[in-house]
């Protein structure tokens, strides 16, 4: 009897070890990959070596060797690729199928965007001539100018969301604009109290207001946006307001690194929510812009959600925390909407030979940090037939931190 018990115990130990091993393996295969293993396996699946991809540490600045990067692979900082998410059900294959089916109907369709727990699941279009082209069009290109307005928007449910016309789309994220700007209408969720989540009254970009709720923002911190064969998951790091002034050229699609860092720093300061998301001037940004009336009735204000492309080793299952920012930097509405170009300066006397090189370097640095073209801000949802708005004061007082109110499930609560 004792010998049988010993054999039974030994067998039980072996079975337990086997079950534990299988469980750990299954868990590792379903919970996503992290760190070096993630990058190595990601590349191996695509037949690419670390050296070919040019990845240094956490996907640093090294560029891939010429001819080694297949279409759709996001090399360098911010690979952005995603494994099928068991939490959201969003897959790259489904997004690509949507892009192809809609592009077959309208060649202006170049991407697809999905935000879980909202009704934002639609094609993204691009016109390379003007930001006004899709302002009153649907994604098919049907023009509703003179008919579409704030009173009847729900008669045109397929109104387009669209990329800034200066956007470059490449075969890799490194060959694509560093700051991808997407514009969309918000006809219904303009003033507090904000409706949070998938409310049937709100469509297009109206549900972006949900990111003003820290609890909702933390639970839905990842945006899925892909273009062509490029797959991308983007992590929200800022949500706030802007004034359409060229003095804050936040919708510059192609900034240099210094300008990119300035955009990141400014949005950190302006964000109504603090996200524990590291971001800097080397990241790729996704900037979503829509209308608001939070700062009064002026038409030059914008509500903006900013995210960055996932870095190697990150996953859409990572936990993101979000808390209210007690020290928000509000837009300065006294800044001009249009800044005239300065008159040419009189010709300076020729510099001595010893000073020529420093002067040339200074001129080159100035050119690198100056936008090549003035910023263009579409009137994303300025009502075509809306009654005249009362004149806004020259410098309205910034709203108090607790001025936002949120509506969820027919209840109202303050965020302050």
N, C-alpha and C positions, 0 to 999 in steps of 0.2 A: 504493500500500500504506500509506504514511504517512497519507494523507488518510482512508483507511478506518479506520485505527487511531484517529485523532482523533475521527471520528464515533462509533465504537464506545465510546470512553471517555466522550464527552459523553452518549451514550444511557445508559450505565451509571450515570453520576452522577445523571441525571434519575430513573431507576428507583429508585436508592437513596434519593433524597430522598423520593419518593412513598411507598415502603415504610415509611420511618422515620416519615413523617407519619401514615400509617394506623395504625402500631403505637402511636404515642403517643396518638392519639385513642382507639383501642380500650382501651389501658391506662387512660386517664383515665376511660373510661366504666365500667370494671369494677372498678377499685380503690377506688371510693367517693369521695365529695366531702368537702371539708374547708373550714373557715373560712367567709368571706362567701359564696362561691359555693354552698356546701352550703345555707345558710339561704335565699339568694335563689331557688335552684332548687326547694328544698323548698316554699317558699311559692307560687312561680309554678305548680307542678303542682297546687296546691289553689286557685288563683285568689285569693290573699290578698296584700296589699301589706305591706311592712315596717311601715308606719304602722298598718295595721289590726291586725296581730299584736301591736303594742306592744313589739317586741323592741328592746332597747337593748344595745349592745356584745355581750357573750356571753350574750344572752338574759336581761338583767337584770330589774329589779324592775317595770318598767312593765307594766300590765295591758292586755289588748286592749280596744278600744272595744266598747261593748255592741252585741250583735247581729251582730258581725263574725266571731266564732269558730265555725266549724262543728263539729258533734259529732266527737270523735276527734282534733281538732288540739290538741296540747299546747303552748300558747303560754307565753311567758315562760321563766324559768330552767328548763332541763331539758325539751327537746322530747320526747326519748325515742323518737321515731320511728325505724324502722330500714328500711334498704333490704334486699332479700333478700341474705342472707349466703352468699357462695360458700364460706365456710369451714365453716359449721355446717349450712347447708341450711334453717335456720329462717326461715319467712316469716310476715308478719302475716296473710295470707290464710288460711294453714293453721290458725293459732291461732284466728282468728275462726270458721272452719268448725267447729272442735272445740267452741268455746264454744256456738255455736248448736245443734249436734247434741245436746250433753249437757244444755243448758238446756231443750230440748224434752222431755227425759225427767224433769228435776228442776229446778224453778224456783229452787232454792237455788244453782244454779251461776251464778256471776257473772264468772268469769275462767279463765285457763289459764296454767300455768307449765311451762316447759321449761328444763332445764339440760343442755347437751350433755355427752356422755361419761358420763352417768348414766342410770338408768331413771326419773328424775324428769321425767315428761311426763304431767300429769294436770290434771283440773279443780280449780278453787278455789271453795269455797262460802262463803256468808254467811248467818248468822242474826242478825237485828238485836236479839235479846232477851238472849242469853246466850252466853258463850264455852264453856259446857259442852254446848250443844246437840249439836254434832257430835263430841264427844269419843269416843263409842263408836258413831258412825253412819258409814255409807258416804256417798258423795256423792249417792246417790239418796235418802237420808233414812232408810234402813232402820236401825232401832235394835237394837244388839247389846249393850246394857247388861246386865251379869250373865253374858254369854257370852264377849265379847272380852277377852282378857288376854294376858300376855306368853308364855304357853305355846302358844296356838293362833292367834296373830295371822295366820299364813299361811293360815288358812282364810277370812280376810276380806280379800282382796287390794285391795278398793276403798275402804278406810277413808279418810275425807275429810281433806283439808287445807283449812283454812278461815281466813277473815279475822276479825280482832278485831271483836266485835259493834258497837263504836262507830265503825266505819269508814264514811266518807261517800264514795260513788262519784258523781262528777259527769260532765258531758259533756266536761270538759277535765281535765288533770292539775292545773291550778291550782284547779279546783273540787272536787278529790278530797283526801282526808285527806293531810296532809303526810308522815306516817309510816305506811306501809301494813304492818301486822303480819299475818303468816301463820303459823299453828300447824300442826304435823304430828307424827305419831308417829315414834319411834325405838325399836324393840323389841330390836334386835340388835347395834348398834354403839355400845354404851354405855361400854365401858371399853377402855383401850389393851391391846394394840396395835390401832390403828385399821385397818380395811380401806379402801383407797383406790381410787376409781374405781367402775366398774359391776360390782360383785360381786353374783352372783345371790342371795346370802343376805340382802342388805339391800334394803329397800323403803321407800317413803314418804320421810321425811326422814333415814333412817339414812345415806345416802350424802353428806349435807352434811359429814360428818367429813372428806371428801376435801380440804376447804379448809384443813386443818391441814398439808398438804404444800405447801411453797412452789412446787415445780415444777408440781404439778397445778393449784394455785390460779392461777398466772400464765397457764397455758394455757387455763383455763376461767373467766376472770374476769368473764364476762358471763352474766347470767341474763335469760331472756325471760319477761316476765310482762305480760299484757294483761287488761283488763277491758272488757266490752262492746265499744264501738267504739274504745276507747283502746288504742293500740299502745305498747309500752314495752320498752326494753332497759335493763338496770340493771347498773352496774359495781361489783363487790365492793370494799369498802375496809376491812373489819374482820371478824374472826372471833374470838370469845372466849366468855367465860362470865359469867353473871349470877346473882344471888340474887333470889328473888321478894320483894323489899322495895320499898315505895313510896318509899323514900329514893333509889332510882334508877328512876324511872318511864320506863324505856326503851321500853315498849310503849304509850306514850301516842300515840294516832293523830293527835291534833289539838293539838300543842304550839304555843305562840307562838314567835317567832324566838329569843328568849333561851333558852327551854327546849330548842329544837331544837339550838342551838349547844352546849348542855351535853351533850345526848345524843351528838352527833358527837365532841366532845372526849373524853368518857368512853370511847367505843368505840375511839377512836384509842389511848388509853392501855391499854385492856384487850386489844387485839387481839394474838393470838399471831403474826400475820403483818403485816409492814409492806408496804402497797401504795402505789405511787407514784401515788395517785389524789387530786387536790384535791377537797375537800368542805367545805361550811360550812352554816350555819343556813338558807340560802336554797334549798338543794337539796331534792329530794323523795327520801325514803328508802323502801327495801323491807327489812323486818326479818323474817328467818325464824327461828323459835324451835322448839326440840325438846328432848327429854330427854337427860340425860347422867348418868354416875356417876363422872366424872373426879375430882371433889372428895369422894369417899366415897359413902355410901349415902343421904345426905339427899335428900328428894324436892323440895326447894325450889331446886335448882340448875337452870340452863338453859344449853344450848349455842345460840349465836346467830351467824348470818351476816348481815351488814348490807351493803347495796348502795345506790347512788344512781342516779337516772335520768340517762341520758346527756344531756349539754349540747349545744347547737347546735355543729356542727362536729366532734363526736365520732362514732366509728363502732365497731361491734363487731369491726372488723379492727385497731383500734389495739393496739399492744403494751403490755401491763401487766407491770411487774416486781413480784415478791413475794419478800421475804426474812424470815428469822426475827426476831422482836422480842426483843432481849436484856433488855429492861426492862419486863416485863409487869406491869400492875397487876391483881392478883387480887381477886376479890370478897371483901367482908368479911361472913363468915357470922355474925358477932355482931350484925349489924343486925337489928332486929325484922322479922318477916314482916308483921305488922299494926301500924299506928301509930294509937292511939286519937286521936280528935279532941280538941283542947285545949278545956278549959272556957271558956265565954265570959268575956272580960275585963270587969272592972267598967267602967261607963260613965265616960269621961274628961270632965273639966270642959270646957265650951264654950271653944273657942279664940278669942282675939281676932280681930277682923275681918281684920287684916293677915296673920294666920297661916292663915286659912281656906283660901285657894287652894293654898298648898304642902301643907297637910294633905290636901286632896282629891286632889291629884296623887299624893301618896305612896300613898294608899289605892288609887287606880286602878292604879298600877304593881304593888302587891302582888297585887291581884286578877288581873292579867294573867299573873303568873308562877306562880300557884297552880292546880293541877289542879282542874277543876270536879268531878271525881269520883275516888274512890279507885281505884288501878289494880287491874285484875282479871287474874289469871294462871291460865289453865286448867292443870289437872294433865295436861299433854299426853300423857304415856304412863305414868302411874303404874299399875303392874300391879293389875288388879282382884282377882286371886286369888294374888298373889305372897306368898311367906313373909315374915314380919315381918323387917324389916331391923334390924341391930344399931344401937343408939343411937349417933349421931354425937357426937364431942366438941363442946363449945360453940364453940371457935374452932380448927378444924383448920389445921395449917400449910399454907401455900400450896405447891403442888407446885413442884419445881425446874423451871427452864426446859427442861431436857432430859428431862422426865418422859414426854413423848409418844413413843410408838413407832408406826411406820406399817408396814402390811403391804401389799405389792404383789407380785403374781406369786409368792406363797408365800415371799417373803423378808421378813425383819424388819430394820429399820434405825432408829436413833435420830435424832430431829430435833435433839437438843441438841449 
